C-alpha cells in the first residue's frame, strides 16, 4: 500500500510551488523577497514535522522566527 498522506517536505513543496507561480507575476524586488521568505520557511521543516502542526502554519512560524532573529540579532543570520 502506498502512502496516502504527503510528508511535511512534500506538503511544503506543494505550498512553495504555488508561491513560485505567484512569483512569476510579481515585481522583481517583491519576487526576490518572496524567494528569501521561501528559504526561511524551509529552515524548520524538521520541527514542523515533529510537531505535527499544519504545514502552512509551520511555514509561517518558521519565517517569523527567522525574521525576528534577523531583526533582533542583525549579526547572527546563520541560526
N, C-alpha and C positions, 0 to 999 in steps of 0.2 A: 504494500500500500504506500502511496505517495503522501507527501506532507501536504496537508490542506490549509495550513496557516503559514503565511510567509514569515521568515525570520525578521528580527529587528533590522538587520542590514538590508534585507530585501525590501522591507517596508520603507526604509529611508531612501533607498534607490528610487522607488516609485514616487515618493514625495518630491525628491530632488529632480526627477525627470520632468515633473510639472513645472518646477521653478525654472528649469532650463528652457522650456517653451516660453515662459513668461519673459525670460531674459532676452529673447530674440526681438521683442518689440520695445525694449526699454532704451532709454538714452544710454550712451556709452558709460558715463560715470556711474549711473544707477546700476547698470549691469555689472560693473566692476565691484561695486559694494555688495550686490547680491551674491556674486561669486565668493567674496570673502565671508559673507554670512553662512553660505553653504559649507565652507570649510570648517567654520566654527561649530556648526550644527552637527557635523560628523564626529567631532572630537570626543564625545561622550557616549558613543554608540554602545559600548560595553555596559556602562552604567544604566542606560535606558533599558537594555535587555535584561539585566539583573533585576531591576526594579519592577519590571513587568508593567510599566505605565504605557499609556498611549504614545505611539511614536511621534505624532505631531507635537504633543505636549513636551515630550522629552527633547525633541529637536529645539523647540523654543527655549526651554530651560537651559540647554547646553549653550545656545547662542547668548542668552542673557548672562550666564556665568562668565563666559569668555569676554564679553563686552565690559562687564563690571571689572574683571581683572585688568583689562587694558586701561580703563579709565581711572581706577583707583591705584594701580601699580604700573605706571607707564613704562618702567624699565624691565618689567617681567612679562614677556609675551610668549614664553615657552610653556608655561604651565607650572 
